[in-house]
Amino acid sequence: MGLYRIRVSTGDSLCAGSKNPVQLWLVGQHGEAALGWCLWPMRGQEKDFKVEVSEFLGPLLFARLRKRHLLQDDAWFCNWISVQGPGADGAEYRFPCYRWVEGDRVLCLPEGTGRTVLDDPQGLFKKHREEELKERKKLYRWGNWKDGPILNVAGSKLGDLPVDERFLEDKRIDYEASLAKGLAELAIKDSLNALTTWNDLEDFNRIFWCGQSKLAVRVRDSWKEDALFGYQFLNGANPVLLRRSVHLPVRLVFPPGMEELKAQLEQELQGGTLYEADFALLDGIKANKLLCKQQHLAAPLVMLKLQPDGKLLPMVIQLQVPRSESSPPPLFLPTDPPMTWLLAKCWVRNSDFQLQELQSHLLRGHLMAEVIVMATMRCLPSIHPIFKLLIPHLRYTLEINIRARTGLVSDLGIFDQLMGTGGGGHVELLKQAGPFLTYRSFCPPEDLADRGLLGVKSSFYAQDALRLWEITYRYVEGIVNLHYKTEVAVKEDVELQDWCREITEVGLQGAQDRGFPISLDSLDQVCHFVTMCIFTCTGQHCSVHLGQLDWFSWIPNAPSTMRLPPPTTKDVTLEMVMATLPNFHLASLQMSIIWHLGRRQTVMVALGQHKEEYFSGPGPKAVLKKFREELAVMDKEIEARNAKLDLPYEYLRPSLVENSVTI
């Protein structure tokens, strides 16, 4: 009984408001009150009104709302509803929504306190939880694109997605406008270069004018240097491949006369300074046909030494996996003729480009994030604290992945038009990469230890990834400790256990043999697993996404395809190098797509800076505030460090790390 003050917030996207009235109900522990058709939601506004309620409601549990269909069936985007109870000391209740209200159905919003099943001993939210998950499982159905190694959302087009997973207008317009601009510049470049000949490496400058970054210019000017070649394995666009050697690779077969090289490698091995980058995953992958001509792939092995000054320098390159010890492939050395050594490095960069885009970026970033989205939406109700913790980091992921499957890696898509692994090879490579999706490889403390990069001062990726993981872990730990007081509470949370099992057994198709848990039995396990999910969707994706424009804009440093087979002798000429690298059309297409996908996004939410408030109460807000403070300190310290570096490393700088996989 008494006067209730109600505030309703509408989103500020272009079509967020509605011309139709909205009916509200308040549901308390002891009663329910219909407030009538009291709201006409306007875009970007908060409506504030008071309603006299004759019933005694008690503590509020739900706010229900229903949009009427009068003029047209326009959707309404509701941010939240806030209700202050009667009297000067009336409690304030917050009902987060952040969803579209469509049609004529009643939408039920639980009060924003995070509650596990065990936090609801009276079962006040039991029916709501069950009905919400039942409805979600109809909307979020598993599919399997191209019979891949992990599952994805069912649906072949954007219209198949739930409306709440779609881009809002600002994001959609920005994405489609940049794509149109990139394709327009491709047409211009093609027309300007159609009748010209490409005879020299400097000719690639003709298409190098599509919003380059400062680092891209540096790459263009220094890409031939061994130090920059090695640096990319530590801090480039694909820093997840390099590992310290524990023995000389079996595939590294030394032809007669190379005993001295073998001795040098063994000396570096004993000193703990020998590293390797093995692209054996490309072995046996069928190469694409582009412009009616067969393309070619290699499966390089690069052995590098870490010098006392932190530089990582290549010692030897083997371009193919040996088929027999009696006839090993040639080993290419820094002492070879300059063009020979340069072409060998171009082959490595081409292979790195293939694995970066397919294994590191698409599979381990986008598709892994999609598994997390799907399991979360299918298994955790909106009232669950882990859902509230994760949901800001799942924004837009399903739409960007549908766009990738329908335009980037689809039949006749960009990969088929541009990449050496296109035409079906990319699909086979994704399948081959499945067994390498181990739990440890998604967790920087274990991954960096396994790869021997802890303590390597020149690996800024390793330093920043480890620190960002630790900050995120403390954030997760703060939220988890608010809602789980004992190990028993963890084990008996059936929704949490279902979510974990859905990721491992369903989405990842039985990844328990690769270390992924099928149950969470302790507070530490929960924190570790949830941190892995957030880091995968934020820092890990950005570590391979943000460097694309910098490192892949200068085509010879990241050729998308190779038009001649790998060299089998050391008689290499400039003409052979130019005939191997992409022609002007392929180079222009690569430049346009890299600019579109790799540019800094104008519509972007930085890590931890989301405006949505899914939790109510002071506890979670204090934890989020501390998270943001720690991110700000890390950001300032990276800025100070980078000011002293010849090549600043920014891909894990918190202010540049996006809060979810959106591009």
C-alpha positions as CSV (number, residue, x, y, z in Angstrom):
1,M,0.0,0.0,0.0
2,G,1.2,3.5,-0.7
3,L,2.7,5.7,-3.3
4,Y,5.3,4.2,-5.6
5,R,7.7,6.3,-7.7
6,I,8.6,4.6,-11.0
7,R,11.3,5.5,-13.5
8,V,11.6,3.8,-16.9
9,S,14.7,4.2,-19.1
10,T,14.5,3.8,-22.9
11,G,17.6,3.1,-25.1
12,D,19.0,5.9,-27.2
13,S,19.5,3.9,-30.5
14,L,17.6,5.3,-33.5
15,C,14.5,3.1,-33.2
16,A,14.5,2.4,-29.4
17,G,11.3,4.4,-28.7
18,S,7.8,3.3,-29.4
19,K,4.6,5.0,-30.4
20,N,2.6,2.5,-28.4
21,P,1.6,2.6,-24.8
22,V,3.2,0.2,-22.3
23,Q,1.4,-1.5,-19.4
24,L,3.2,-2.2,-16.1
25,W,2.7,-4.5,-13.2
26,L,4.6,-4.8,-9.9
27,V,4.9,-8.2,-8.3
28,G,5.8,-8.4,-4.7
29,Q,6.3,-11.3,-2.3
30,H,2.8,-10.7,-0.9
31,G,0.8,-9.3,-3.8
32,E,0.6,-7.9,-7.3
33,A,-0.6,-4.6,-8.7
34,A,-1.5,-3.6,-12.2
35,L,-0.4,0.0,-12.9
36,G,-2.3,0.3,-16.2
37,W,-1.2,1.9,-19.5
38,C,0.9,4.5,-17.9
39,L,3.9,4.7,-20.2
40,W,4.6,6.1,-23.7
41,P,8.4,5.3,-24.1
42,M,10.4,8.0,-25.9
43,R,13.9,7.3,-27.3
44,G,16.8,8.2,-25.0
45,Q,14.5,9.4,-22.2
46,E,13.7,8.4,-18.6
47,K,10.1,8.6,-17.7
48,D,9.3,9.4,-14.1
49,F,5.8,9.0,-12.6
50,K,4.0,8.1,-9.4
51,V,1.3,5.5,-8.8
52,E,-0.9,4.9,-5.8
53,V,-1.1,1.2,-5.0
54,S,-3.9,-0.1,-2.7
55,E,-2.5,-3.6,-2.2
56,F,0.3,-4.6,0.2
57,L,3.0,-5.9,-2.1
58,G,5.9,-6.5,0.3
59,P,9.5,-6.8,-1.1
60,L,9.3,-6.5,-4.9
61,L,10.3,-9.5,-7.0
62,F,9.3,-8.7,-10.6
63,A,8.3,-5.9,-12.9
64,R,6.1,-7.0,-15.7
65,L,5.5,-5.0,-18.9
66,R,3.5,-5.4,-22.0
67,K,3.6,-3.1,-25.1
68,R,0.3,-2.6,-26.8
69,H,-0.2,-2.7,-30.5
70,L,-2.1,0.4,-31.6
71,L,-0.6,2.3,-34.4
72,Q,2.1,-0.1,-35.5
73,D,4.0,-3.1,-34.0
74,D,7.2,-1.2,-33.3
75,A,9.7,-2.6,-31.0
76,W,10.8,-0.8,-27.8
77,F,14.2,-1.1,-26.3
78,C,14.0,-0.9,-22.5
79,N,17.1,-0.3,-20.5
80,W,15.7,-0.7,-17.0
81,I,12.9,0.0,-14.6
82,S,13.4,1.5,-11.1
83,V,10.8,1.5,-8.4
84,Q,11.0,3.3,-5.1
85,G,8.6,2.0,-2.4
86,P,6.2,4.1,-0.3
87,G,7.4,6.5,2.4
88,A,10.6,8.4,2.9
89,D,12.5,5.3,3.7
90,G,11.0,3.2,0.9
91,A,13.4,0.7,-0.6
92,E,14.5,1.2,-4.2
93,Y,14.3,-1.8,-6.6
94,R,16.1,-2.0,-9.9
95,F,14.9,-4.2,-12.7
96,P,17.5,-4.5,-15.5
97,C,16.2,-5.3,-19.0
98,Y,18.5,-4.1,-21.9
99,R,16.3,-5.9,-24.4
100,W,13.8,-5.3,-27.1
101,V,10.1,-5.6,-26.2
102,E,8.2,-6.9,-29.2
103,G,4.8,-8.1,-30.1
104,D,2.0,-8.3,-27.5
105,R,3.6,-10.7,-25.0
106,V,4.2,-9.9,-21.3
107,L,7.9,-9.6,-20.4
108,C,8.8,-10.4,-16.8
109,L,11.9,-8.7,-15.3
110,P,13.3,-10.1,-12.0
111,E,14.8,-7.6,-9.5
112,G,18.5,-7.1,-10.2
113,T,20.0,-8.9,-7.2
114,G,22.1,-11.9,-8.5
115,R,20.6,-15.1,-7.1
116,T,21.7,-18.7,-7.6
117,V,19.2,-21.5,-7.1
118,L,20.4,-21.9,-3.5
119,D,19.8,-18.2,-2.9
120,D,16.1,-18.8,-3.5
121,P,15.1,-21.3,-0.8
122,Q,11.4,-20.3,-1.0
123,G,11.4,-20.9,-4.8
124,L,10.0,-17.4,-5.5
125,F,12.0,-17.3,-8.8
126,K,12.0,-21.0,-9.6
127,K,9.2,-20.9,-12.2
128,H,10.6,-17.8,-13.8
129,R,14.1,-19.3,-14.2
130,E,12.6,-22.5,-15.7
131,E,10.4,-20.7,-18.2
132,E,13.1,-18.3,-19.2
133,L,15.6,-21.1,-20.0
134,K,12.9,-23.1,-21.8
135,E,12.2,-20.1,-24.1
136,R,15.9,-19.3,-24.6
137,K,16.6,-22.9,-25.7
138,K,14.1,-22.4,-28.5
139,L,15.7,-19.2,-29.6
140,Y,19.3,-20.3,-29.2
141,R,19.7,-23.6,-31.0
142,W,23.0,-25.2,-31.7
143,G,24.2,-25.7,-35.3
144,N,27.4,-27.0,-36.9
145,W,28.8,-24.9,-39.7
146,K,30.7,-27.1,-42.3
147,D,30.9,-29.9,-39.7
148,G,33.5,-27.9,-37.8
149,P,35.4,-28.8,-34.6
150,I,33.1,-26.7,-32.4
151,L,29.4,-25.8,-32.6
152,N,27.8,-22.5,-33.3
153,V,24.4,-20.8,-33.3
154,A,21.9,-22.4,-35.8
155,G,20.9,-20.2,-38.6
156,S,22.4,-19.2,-42.0
157,K,21.4,-15.5,-42.1
158,L,21.2,-12.5,-39.9
159,G,17.4,-12.7,-39.7
160,D,17.7,-16.1,-38.0
161,L,19.3,-14.5,-34.9
162,P,17.3,-13.5,-31.8
163,V,16.6,-9.8,-32.1
164,D,18.6,-9.0,-28.9
165,E,21.7,-10.4,-30.6
166,R,21.5,-7.9,-33.5
167,F,23.6,-4.8,-34.0
168,L,22.0,-1.6,-33.0
169,E,21.7,1.0,-35.7
170,D,25.0,2.9,-34.9
171,K,27.0,-0.3,-35.1
172,R,25.3,-1.6,-38.2
173,I,25.7,1.7,-40.1
174,D,29.3,2.1,-39.1
175,Y,30.1,-1.5,-40.1
176,E,28.3,-1.4,-43.5
177,A,29.7,2.1,-44.3
178,S,33.3,1.0,-43.7
179,L,32.8,-2.1,-45.9
180,A,31.3,0.1,-48.7
181,K,34.3,2.5,-48.4
182,G,36.8,-0.4,-48.5
183,L,35.2,-1.9,-51.6
184,A,35.0,1.6,-53.3
185,E,38.7,2.1,-52.7
186,L,39.3,-1.4,-54.1
187,A,37.6,-0.4,-57.3
188,I,39.7,2.8,-57.5
189,K,42.9,0.9,-57.0
190,D,42.1,-1.7,-59.5
191,S,41.3,0.8,-62.1
192,L,44.5,2.8,-61.5
193,N,46.7,-0.3,-61.6
194,A,44.9,-2.4,-64.3
195,L,47.3,-1.4,-67.1
196,T,50.5,-1.1,-65.0
197,T,53.2,-3.7,-64.5
198,W,54.5,-4.7,-61.1
199,N,58.3,-5.3,-61.3
200,D,59.6,-4.2,-58.0
201,L,58.7,-4.6,-54.3
202,E,58.3,-0.8,-54.1
203,D,55.3,-1.1,-56.5
204,F,53.2,-2.3,-53.6
205,N,53.2,1.3,-52.5
206,R,50.6,2.0,-55.2
207,I,47.9,0.3,-53.1
208,F,49.3,1.3,-49.7
209,W,47.1,4.4,-49.1
210,C,44.1,3.1,-47.2
211,G,44.2,4.6,-43.8
212,Q,47.6,3.2,-42.8
213,S,48.7,3.3,-39.2
214,K,52.0,4.8,-38.1
215,L,53.3,1.3,-37.3
216,A,52.2,0.0,-40.8
217,V,54.4,2.7,-42.3
218,R,57.3,1.5,-40.1
219,V,56.6,-2.1,-41.2
220,R,56.7,-1.1,-44.8
221,D,60.1,0.6,-44.3
222,S,61.7,-2.1,-42.1
223,W,60.0,-5.4,-43.1
224,K,63.1,-6.9,-44.6
225,E,65.0,-6.7,-41.3
226,D,65.5,-10.0,-39.3
227,A,64.8,-8.2,-36.0
228,L,61.4,-7.0,-37.2
229,F,60.7,-10.5,-38.6
230,G,61.4,-12.1,-35.2
231,Y,59.7,-9.3,-33.2
232,Q,56.4,-10.3,-34.8
233,F,56.4,-13.7,-33.2
234,L,56.7,-12.0,-29.8
235,N,54.4,-8.9,-30.2
236,G,52.8,-9.0,-33.6
237,A,49.3,-9.9,-34.8
238,N,49.8,-13.6,-33.9
239,P,51.8,-13.9,-30.7
240,V,50.4,-17.2,-29.7
241,L,52.5,-19.6,-31.9
242,L,56.0,-19.1,-30.6
243,R,57.4,-21.5,-28.0
244,R,60.7,-22.2,-26.4
245,S,62.3,-25.4,-27.8
246,V,62.8,-28.3,-25.4
247,H,64.6,-30.3,-28.0
248,L,65.5,-30.0,-31.7
249,P,62.3,-30.6,-33.7
250,V,62.1,-34.1,-35.3
251,R,61.1,-32.6,-38.6
252,L,64.3,-30.5,-38.8
253,V,66.5,-32.6,-41.0
254,F,70.0,-31.3,-41.6
255,P,71.5,-31.9,-45.1
256,P,75.2,-32.8,-45.3
257,G,77.5,-30.0,-44.6
258,M,75.3,-28.3,-41.9
259,E,76.9,-29.7,-38.9
260,E,77.9,-26.3,-37.7
261,L,74.4,-25.0,-37.8
262,K,73.2,-28.0,-35.8
263,A,75.9,-27.3,-33.2
264,Q,74.8,-23.7,-33.0
265,L,71.2,-24.7,-32.5
266,E,72.1,-27.2,-29.8
267,Q,74.1,-24.5,-28.0
268,E,71.1,-22.1,-28.0
269,L,69.0,-25.0,-26.8
270,Q,71.2,-25.7,-23.9
271,G,71.2,-22.1,-22.9
272,G,67.4,-21.9,-23.0
273,T,67.4,-19.3,-25.8
274,L,66.2,-21.4,-28.7
275,Y,62.6,-20.8,-29.8
276,E,60.5,-22.2,-32.6
277,A,57.5,-21.4,-34.7
278,D,56.1,-24.5,-36.4
279,F,53.4,-24.2,-39.1
280,A,53.0,-27.9,-39.6
281,L,49.2,-27.5,-39.3
282,L,49.3,-26.3,-42.9
283,D,50.9,-29.5,-44.1
284,G,48.6,-31.3,-46.5
285,I,46.0,-28.5,-46.8
286,K,44.9,-28.1,-50.3
287,A,45.8,-24.7,-51.8
288,N,43.2,-22.4,-53.5
289,K,42.8,-21.5,-57.1
290,L,42.6,-17.7,-57.7
291,L,41.9,-16.0,-61.0
292,C,42.0,-19.5,-62.6
293,K,45.5,-20.1,-61.4
294,Q,46.7,-22.7,-58.8
295,Q,48.1,-21.1,-55.6
296,H,50.5,-22.7,-53.2
297,L,51.0,-23.3,-49.5
298,A,54.0,-24.2,-47.3
299,A,54.3,-25.5,-43.8
300,P,57.4,-23.7,-42.5
301,L,59.4,-24.3,-39.4
302,V,61.4,-21.3,-38.0
303,M,64.1,-21.6,-35.4
304,L,65.0,-18.4,-33.6
305,K,67.4,-17.3,-30.9
306,L,66.6,-14.9,-28.1
307,Q,69.6,-12.5,-27.7
308,P,70.6,-10.8,-24.4
309,D,69.2,-7.5,-25.7
310,G,65.7,-9.1,-26.2
311,K,65.8,-9.3,-29.9
312,L,64.5,-12.6,-31.4
313,L,66.5,-13.4,-34.6
314,P,65.8,-16.2,-37.1
315,M,68.6,-18.8,-37.4
316,V,67.1,-21.2,-40.0
317,I,63.9,-21.7,-42.0
318,Q,62.6,-25.0,-43.3
319,L,59.7,-24.4,-45.7
320,Q,58.2,-27.9,-46.0
321,V,57.8,-31.0,-43.8
322,P,60.3,-33.6,-44.9
323,R,58.9,-36.6,-46.8
324,S,62.0,-38.7,-46.4
325,E,65.4,-38.3,-44.6
326,S,67.2,-39.2,-47.7
327,S,65.9,-36.1,-49.6
328,P,65.2,-33.4,-47.0
329,P,63.9,-30.0,-48.1
330,P,66.5,-27.2,-48.2
331,L,67.3,-25.1,-45.1
332,F,67.3,-21.4,-45.6
333,L,69.8,-19.3,-43.6
334,P,70.4,-15.5,-43.0
335,T,73.7,-16.0,-44.8
336,D,72.0,-17.0,-48.0
337,P,71.7,-14.5,-50.9
338,P,69.4,-11.6,-49.9
339,M,66.6,-12.5,-52.3
340,T,66.7,-16.1,-51.3
341,W,66.5,-15.3,-47.6
342,L,63.8,-12.7,-48.2
343,L,61.6,-15.1,-50.1
344,A,61.9,-17.7,-47.4
345,K,60.7,-15.1,-44.9
346,C,57.8,-14.1,-47.2
347,W,56.7,-17.7,-47.1
348,V,56.8,-17.7,-43.3
349,R,54.8,-14.5,-43.2
350,N,52.2,-16.0,-45.6
351,S,51.8,-19.0,-43.4
352,D,51.5,-16.9,-40.3
353,F,48.8,-14.9,-42.0
354,Q,46.8,-18.1,-42.7
355,L,47.0,-19.3,-39.1
356,Q,46.5,-15.9,-37.6
357,E,43.2,-15.4,-39.5
358,L,41.9,-19.0,-39.2
359,Q,43.3,-20.6,-36.0
360,S,44.2,-17.7,-33.7
361,H,41.5,-15.2,-34.7
362,L,38.5,-17.0,-36.1
363,L,38.6,-20.3,-34.3
364,R,40.1,-19.4,-30.9
365,G,38.6,-15.9,-30.8
366,H,35.3,-15.6,-32.6
367,L,34.0,-19.2,-32.6
368,M,35.2,-20.0,-29.1
369,A,33.4,-16.8,-27.9
370,E,30.3,-18.0,-29.7
371,V,30.3,-21.3,-27.7
372,I,30.4,-19.2,-24.5
373,V,27.5,-17.0,-25.7
374,M,25.4,-20.0,-26.6
375,A,26.0,-22.0,-23.4
376,T,25.4,-18.8,-21.3
377,M,22.1,-18.0,-23.0
378,R,20.9,-21.7,-22.9
379,C,21.9,-22.5,-19.3
380,L,22.0,-19.4,-17.1
381,P,18.9,-17.4,-16.4
382,S,19.2,-13.6,-16.3
383,I,18.9,-13.6,-12.5
384,H,22.1,-15.8,-12.1
385,P,25.1,-13.8,-11.0
386,I,27.4,-15.5,-13.5
387,F,25.0,-14.5,-16.3
388,K,25.1,-10.9,-15.1
389,L,28.9,-11.0,-14.9
390,L,29.3,-12.4,-18.4
391,I,26.5,-10.8,-20.5
392,P,28.4,-7.5,-21.2
393,H,31.2,-9.5,-22.7
394,L,28.9,-11.4,-25.1
395,R,27.5,-8.3,-26.9
396,Y,27.2,-8.5,-30.8
397,T,29.3,-11.7,-31.0
398,L,26.6,-13.8,-32.7
399,E,25.9,-11.2,-35.4
400,I,29.6,-10.6,-36.3
401,N,30.1,-14.4,-36.5
402,I,27.0,-14.8,-38.8
403,R,28.5,-12.1,-41.0
404,A,31.8,-13.9,-41.1
405,R,30.2,-17.2,-42.1
406,T,28.1,-15.5,-44.8
407,G,30.7,-13.2,-46.2
408,L,34.2,-14.0,-45.1
409,V,34.6,-17.8,-45.0
410,S,31.4,-18.7,-46.9
411,D,31.5,-20.4,-50.3
412,L,32.7,-17.8,-52.8
413,G,33.3,-15.4,-49.9
414,I,36.4,-13.3,-49.2
415,F,38.6,-16.2,-48.2
416,D,37.8,-18.0,-51.5
417,Q,38.6,-14.8,-53.4
418,L,41.8,-13.9,-51.6
419,M,43.5,-16.5,-49.4
420,G,45.8,-19.3,-50.3
421,T,43.8,-21.5,-47.9
422,G,40.5,-20.6,-49.5
423,G,38.4,-22.8,-51.7
424,G,37.9,-25.4,-48.9
425,G,41.4,-25.5,-47.5
426,H,40.3,-23.1,-44.7
427,V,37.5,-25.4,-43.6
428,E,39.9,-28.3,-43.5
429,L,42.4,-26.3,-41.5
430,L,39.8,-25.4,-38.9
431,K,39.0,-29.1,-38.5
432,Q,42.7,-29.9,-38.1
433,A,43.1,-27.2,-35.5
434,G,40.4,-28.6,-33.3
435,P,42.6,-30.9,-31.2
436,F,44.8,-27.9,-30.3
437,L,42.0,-26.2,-28.5
438,T,43.2,-27.1,-25.0
439,Y,42.0,-25.5,-21.8
440,R,45.5,-24.5,-20.8
441,S,46.1,-22.7,-24.1
442,F,43.1,-20.4,-23.3
443,C,44.6,-19.4,-19.9
444,P,47.7,-17.2,-20.1
445,P,49.3,-18.3,-16.8
446,E,49.4,-21.9,-18.1
447,D,49.8,-21.1,-21.8
448,L,52.8,-18.7,-21.3
449,A,54.5,-21.2,-18.9
450,D,54.0,-24.0,-21.4
451,R,55.5,-21.9,-24.2
452,G,58.4,-20.7,-22.2
453,L,57.5,-17.0,-22.4
454,L,57.2,-16.1,-18.7
455,G,60.0,-13.7,-17.8
456,V,60.9,-12.8,-21.4
457,K,61.2,-9.1,-21.1
458,S,60.8,-8.4,-24.8
459,S,57.5,-10.2,-24.9
460,F,55.1,-7.4,-24.1
461,Y,52.2,-9.6,-25.1
462,A,53.2,-12.1,-22.4
463,Q,53.6,-9.4,-19.8
464,D,50.3,-7.6,-20.6
465,A,48.3,-10.8,-21.1
466,L,49.3,-12.1,-17.7
467,R,48.6,-8.8,-16.0
468,L,45.2,-8.4,-17.7
469,W,44.3,-12.0,-16.7
470,E,45.2,-11.3,-13.1
471,I,43.1,-8.1,-13.0
472,T,40.2,-9.9,-14.6
473,Y,40.5,-12.8,-12.2
474,R,40.3,-10.5,-9.2
475,Y,37.2,-9.0,-10.7
476,V,35.6,-12.4,-11.2
477,E,36.7,-13.5,-7.7
478,G,35.0,-10.4,-6.2
479,I,31.7,-11.2,-7.8
480,V,31.9,-15.0,-7.1
481,N,32.7,-14.4,-3.4
482,L,29.6,-12.3,-3.0
483,H,27.4,-15.2,-4.2
484,Y,29.2,-18.4,-3.2
485,K,30.3,-18.8,0.4
486,T,31.2,-22.5,0.3
487,E,32.4,-25.2,-2.0
488,V,29.0,-27.0,-1.5
489,A,27.3,-23.9,-2.9
490,V,29.3,-24.3,-6.0
491,K,28.7,-28.0,-6.4
492,E,25.0,-27.8,-5.8
493,D,24.4,-24.9,-8.3
494,V,22.8,-27.0,-11.0
495,E,22.6,-24.1,-13.4
496,L,26.3,-23.4,-13.1
497,Q,27.1,-27.0,-13.6
498,D,24.9,-27.3,-16.6
499,W,26.6,-24.2,-18.1
500,C,30.1,-25.6,-17.6
501,R,29.0,-29.0,-19.1
502,E,27.3,-27.3,-22.1
503,I,30.5,-25.5,-23.0
504,T,32.8,-28.6,-22.7
505,E,30.6,-31.5,-23.8
506,V,28.2,-29.8,-26.2
507,G,29.7,-26.6,-27.7
508,L,33.3,-28.0,-27.8
509,Q,32.0,-31.5,-28.6
510,G,33.6,-33.3,-25.8
511,A,36.7,-31.3,-24.8
512,Q,37.3,-32.9,-21.4
513,D,40.1,-34.9,-23.0
514,R,41.7,-31.5,-23.7
515,G,41.5,-30.3,-20.1
516,F,38.2,-28.5,-20.1
517,P,36.2,-29.2,-17.0
518,I,32.7,-30.9,-17.1
519,S,32.0,-29.7,-13.6
520,L,33.1,-26.9,-11.2
521,D,33.8,-28.1,-7.7
522,S,35.5,-25.2,-6.0
523,L,35.5,-21.4,-5.8
524,D,38.9,-21.3,-7.5
525,Q,37.7,-23.5,-10.4
526,V,34.7,-21.2,-10.9
527,C,36.9,-18.1,-10.9
528,H,39.4,-19.7,-13.3
529,F,36.8,-20.9,-15.8
530,V,34.8,-17.6,-15.8
531,T,38.0,-15.6,-16.2
532,M,38.9,-17.8,-19.1
533,C,35.6,-17.0,-20.7
534,I,35.9,-13.2,-20.2
535,F,39.6,-13.1,-21.3
536,T,38.8,-15.1,-24.4
537,C,36.1,-12.6,-25.4
538,T,38.2,-9.5,-24.6
539,G,41.9,-9.5,-24.2
540,Q,42.7,-12.7,-26.2
541,H,40.6,-11.7,-29.2
542,C,42.0,-8.1,-29.2
543,S,45.6,-9.4,-29.0
544,V,45.2,-11.0,-32.4
545,H,42.6,-8.5,-33.9
546,L,44.1,-5.1,-33.2
547,G,47.4,-5.7,-35.0
548,Q,45.9,-6.6,-38.4
549,L,46.1,-3.1,-39.8
550,D,49.6,-2.5,-38.5
551,W,51.2,-5.8,-39.7
552,F,49.1,-6.9,-42.7
553,S,48.7,-3.7,-44.6
554,W,52.2,-3.9,-46.3
555,I,51.4,-6.9,-48.5
556,P,55.0,-8.4,-48.7
557,N,55.0,-8.7,-44.9
558,A,51.7,-10.7,-44.9
559,P,50.9,-12.0,-48.4
560,S,47.5,-13.6,-48.5
561,T,48.5,-16.1,-51.2
562,M,51.6,-17.3,-53.0
563,R,51.4,-17.8,-56.8
564,L,54.5,-20.0,-57.2
565,P,55.6,-23.1,-55.2
566,P,58.1,-22.7,-52.4
567,P,61.7,-22.6,-53.7
568,T,63.7,-25.8,-53.7
569,T,67.0,-24.2,-54.5
570,K,68.7,-21.0,-53.4
571,D,68.7,-19.5,-56.9
572,V,66.1,-16.8,-56.3
573,T,65.7,-13.6,-58.3
574,L,63.6,-10.4,-57.8
575,E,61.4,-11.6,-60.7
576,M,60.7,-14.9,-58.9
577,V,59.8,-13.0,-55.7
578,M,57.4,-10.7,-57.6
579,A,55.9,-13.6,-59.5
580,T,55.3,-15.4,-56.1
581,L,53.7,-12.5,-54.2
582,P,50.0,-11.5,-54.9
583,N,49.3,-9.4,-58.0
584,F,47.9,-5.9,-57.8
585,H,44.2,-7.1,-57.7
586,L,44.8,-9.5,-54.8
587,A,47.0,-7.0,-53.0
588,S,44.3,-4.3,-53.4
589,L,41.5,-6.7,-52.1
590,Q,43.7,-7.6,-49.1
591,M,44.4,-4.0,-48.3
592,S,40.7,-3.1,-48.5
593,I,39.5,-6.0,-46.3
594,I,42.3,-5.5,-43.8
595,W,41.4,-1.8,-43.5
596,H,37.7,-2.7,-43.0
597,L,38.2,-5.3,-40.4
598,G,41.4,-4.0,-38.7
599,R,40.6,-0.3,-38.3
600,R,39.9,1.1,-34.9
601,Q,36.2,0.9,-34.3
602,T,34.3,4.2,-33.8
603,V,31.4,2.3,-32.0
604,M,33.4,0.6,-29.3
605,V,33.0,-0.2,-25.6
606,A,36.3,-0.6,-23.8
607,L,36.9,-3.4,-21.3
608,G,34.9,-2.9,-18.2
609,Q,33.3,0.4,-19.3
610,H,29.9,-0.9,-20.3
611,K,27.0,1.3,-19.3
612,E,24.6,-1.5,-18.6
613,E,24.0,-2.3,-14.9
614,Y,22.8,-5.9,-14.6
615,F,23.5,-6.1,-10.8
616,S,21.6,-4.1,-8.2
617,G,23.1,-3.5,-4.7
618,P,26.3,-1.9,-3.6
619,G,28.5,-5.1,-3.5
620,P,28.8,-5.8,-7.2
621,K,29.1,-2.0,-8.0
622,A,32.1,-1.8,-5.6
623,V,33.7,-4.8,-7.3
624,L,33.2,-3.3,-10.8
625,K,34.6,0.1,-9.5
626,K,37.8,-1.6,-8.3
627,F,38.1,-3.5,-11.6
628,R,37.9,-0.2,-13.5
629,E,40.5,1.4,-11.2
630,E,43.0,-1.4,-11.8
631,L,42.4,-1.3,-15.5
632,A,43.1,2.5,-15.5
633,V,46.4,2.0,-13.6
634,M,47.4,-0.7,-16.1
635,D,46.5,1.6,-19.0
636,K,48.6,4.5,-17.6
637,E,51.6,2.2,-17.0
638,I,51.5,0.8,-20.5
639,E,51.3,4.3,-21.8
640,A,54.4,5.2,-19.8
641,R,56.2,2.1,-20.9
642,N,55.4,2.6,-24.6
643,A,56.7,6.1,-24.5
644,K,60.2,4.6,-24.0
645,L,59.8,1.9,-26.7
646,D,60.9,2.0,-30.3
647,L,57.9,-0.1,-31.2
648,P,55.0,0.6,-28.7
649,Y,52.8,-2.5,-27.9
650,E,49.2,-1.5,-27.4
651,Y,47.0,-4.5,-28.3
652,L,46.3,-5.3,-24.6
653,R,46.0,-1.8,-23.4
654,P,42.7,-1.8,-21.5
655,S,41.4,1.4,-23.1
656,L,41.8,-0.3,-26.5
657,V,40.6,-3.7,-25.6
658,E,37.0,-4.2,-26.6
659,N,34.5,-5.5,-24.0
660,S,33.3,-8.3,-26.4
661,V,33.9,-9.8,-29.8
662,T,32.2,-7.3,-32.1
663,I,34.4,-7.2,-35.2
